[in-house]
């Protein structure tokens, strides 16, 4: 236990030191601070998996979603930001499912849309909607994998789809209505993939959620 506390503290110190060196003292440029913090977060996720420590995973999750706001975007491209948060969420989702980290699973599910919305308030870029699409795609893939639904609450998949539709209506303007059409196809695909034999044999537990999403998509 002491070793886990020390390692978790080490990850926190590395994150805070890098951020302080960039924000407070200006001795670490953004193009160096950003990959450094990515390395510290990746280390935290790896250590959490090896030691089965959910606390270390939470430190990595909180630090990971805060970094885009504390450090400058090296490329200045919103697509880089979207890719970064999706890769981070995918890693945390996989970690949570492998180790049955319920807190990390729920927290990362909330952190991602909050991060995307805060970013949208600053940049007003409708491309941010693809971050919501990406989150739902990752949840859908996890839900349809063999035995994944036993570790992941099915309600998050349906909630993700509903939130994605709502945010698409709020964020996307009239020139992007084809994106809402994509959601309809996406919802139907959820139901269709349910019958695909690759995705395991536990179909009875997956069908209600898949059918609900398909029905909701048709009602749009």
C-alpha angles and dihedrals in degrees: 000000000000090000091053091050091050093048092047089049090049092055090049093049092049091051094047093044093052092047092047091049089054103037105029105030104020093220095122115058118221095248088060099036094053098056090040092057090045087056091050091050092048088050091051092052092048093048091047091054094046095046096033090233115155091185092063090048090054091051089052092046095050092045092045096055093043096051097078089060096043097046131045119255104255092215100031087224121132089212089062089054092049092048092048096052092044093052089047092049092046091053092048092046092052091046092050093049095046094049099028093240101172095179093050090046093053096038095051090046088059098036095059100057091040090053091048093049094048089050090050091053089058102040103024091214116154090205085083089081088076087066088063090047089052094050091052091047091054092048091047092052091048091047094051096046119103112279092350093115090061090066099035123065106241092217091074092064093054091042090051092052093049092047091048091054092047094048091046089057092048099042107029118077128214094278091065102053089121085073090063088051087055089056090055092052089045092055092049090048089057090060094042094050088054089075095047107110095219093071097072137262101274092094100136091068093046100046099073092056093042091049092047092053092047091050092048090050092053090050093058 
